[in-house]
Amino acid sequence: MNSRRTVILILAIVVGAVSAFGLSRYVQGLEDDVFDGAALGEVWVVQTEIPKGTPAQAAIGQQLIQKLELPLQVIPATAIKEPGEELNNLVAVINLPPGSVLVSGQFVAPSVVQTGIIDRLEQDEMHTVTFNVDQVAGAAYFIEPGDFINILLRRPLTAPPADGEGEGEGDGPQLEGEEAENSQETELYSYDARYIYQKAEVLAIGNALPLDLGESEEEVPTAATGGLITLAVPPEAVQTIIAIGFENLYLSLVPPSYEPVPIPAIDTDPLLPLPGEDETRLTPYYDTPDQEPDAE
């Protein structure tokens, strides 16, 4: 009986070995078909998962990555060629799964990972835009990281030049005497103010970040004291803000519960009544004199 079991076991081992050999030859044949005639190049591939924050030197020393050959047409243009040089003093910005090709951007400076900025931007697919505002345009520096703001464009109103004269920016027809005095009385508005974006998220004030970006409560300043503001916004918003110009921005704080609605440009016609002269707009909080504001 024992000899019979031994024979069965030997046959099973032989069958398994033959099957493994056949499978290996089959896989190798598939690779030969895929790579047949293709020009190959070297890449570095993650062999064992690299946790976020792992130094590149540790990943190399622990052989968490290995060099492989792939067809040139499938190798990313940003693939890492020399990890020891290109990734020196960098750490993994995210968990890198096995089988992923190493490309630039997967390892960053340790300070970047510690702030958590990359996590926030990657999670929401946002970009940053940074600009400086003074106390007046920056809500008296009450804005803090994590707040939401409305962004307005504020530019002087200009009068058209008369008979080709006064073509410089902000120049208008030169009036004198009584005509000038009448003009000053009728030109009620000096600036045009329009909303560019509403409820934009403030990512940082100076180097101060929100608590959920890696700061401990003791490390966060009690109030922002500078006017350097960084927003987290989509890339097209970055483009718009830069194109308009930082010197023309005016910011207003809004609560997290604020719901953006379209706000049309104001009519600067001096013949129209100001809000305090219109019974439907006597205060900024409700429409008519007999309509009380909603109770909290």
Secondary structure, 3 states (H helix, E strand, C coil): CHHHHHHHHHHHHHHHHHHHHHHHHHHHHHHHHHHCCCCEEEEEEECCCECCCCEHHHHHHCCCEEEEEEEHHHCCCCECCCHHHHCCCCEECCCECCCCECECCCEECHHHHHHCHHHHHHHHCCEEEEEECCCCCCHHHCCCCCCEEEEEEEEECCCCCCCCCCCCCCCCCCCCHHHHHHHHHHCCCCEEEEEEEEEEEEEEECCECCHHHCCCCCCCCCCCCCCEEEEEECHHHHHHHHHHCHHHEEEEEECCCCCCCCCCCCCCCCCCCCHHHCCCCCCCCCCCCCCCCCCC
